[in-house]
Amino acid sequence: MKQLTKARGRYNINYNMKGTKMISLKIRAVGSSAGVILPRDLLNRLHLQEGDELFLVETPNGYELTPYNAEFAEQMKAAEKGMRRYRNTLRELAQ
């Protein structure tokens, strides 16, 4: 059974062992570089569109392609902590 889950801003497609699905992707020349074409249905399931940024993350099980940027998430967490701590000062500066 196929499920689409969202965990910490990252979309994962999960399959049970009987329903494991592999998508074949072809590497194509893009100028002097190479690129991979993602099928439209995969883009829709991952809520992606042309121009969005993806990250290739090395995991113990291989590589994971994800729109989730862990470094940016950590930076936002630190910024939110600072905004909570200095909310009164920030409010005064905004006026």
N, C-alpha and C positions, 0 to 999 in steps of 0.2 A: 504494500500500500504506500502510495506516494504522499508526502506531506511537505508543505512549505512552512517553515517556521522562521520567526524573526527573533534573534537573540542579540541583545546589546547593539542594535543597529545593523546587524549583519544577517543576510538571508542565507539560509541553508536549505538545500533540497535533500530530504531524507527518504531513503527507500529501505524496505525490509529486504532481507537476504534473497528472497525468492523473486523480488521485483527489481533487482539491481539494474540500473540503466546506465549505459555509457553513450556519450555523444561524441561522435567523431568530428574533429575540427581540422580544417586544412590550413596550412601556413601559406600565405600568399605574399608576393612582393608588393611593397608599398613604397614607391620611390626607391631610395637606397637602403631601406629597412625591410623588415618583414612584419606581417600582422596576421591575426587570426580573426576569421569571420564568425560571429556568434549568431545562431539562428534566432529569428524574430520571436518565436515562442519562449525561448530561454530568456531573452531580454525582457519580455513581458512578465515572466514569472519572477524575475529578480528586480523588477521595477527599475530598469535601466533604459537609457536612451542614448542616442549618438552624442558624444561629447562628455559623457559621464566618465569618472575616473575609477579604475579597478586596481586592486592590489593583489599581487601574487605572493602568498605567504607560505614559507616552508614549514611543514608540520611533521610530526613523527610518522604520519601515514602517507607522506608525499607532499604535494602542493595543493593549496586551496586558492581559488580565485574568488575574491570578495570585494564588494564596494565599501566595506567597513575599513576605516583608517584608524588603527589603534593609537598611533602617535597623536593624531588630531584629537581623538576622544580624551586622551589623558590631558592634553593642553586645555581643552574646554572644561574639564573637571577642575583643574587648577584655577582657571579664570572664574568659574562659578563660585568657587570657595572664596576667592578674593572679593568678588562682587557682594557676596553675602556679608563678609566681614566688614567691608567699607561701604555698605549701602547708604548710610546717612551722608557720608562725605560725597559719594557719587551723586546722590540726589541734589545736594547743594551745588555741586559743580555744574549740573545739568541746567540749573535755573539761571 
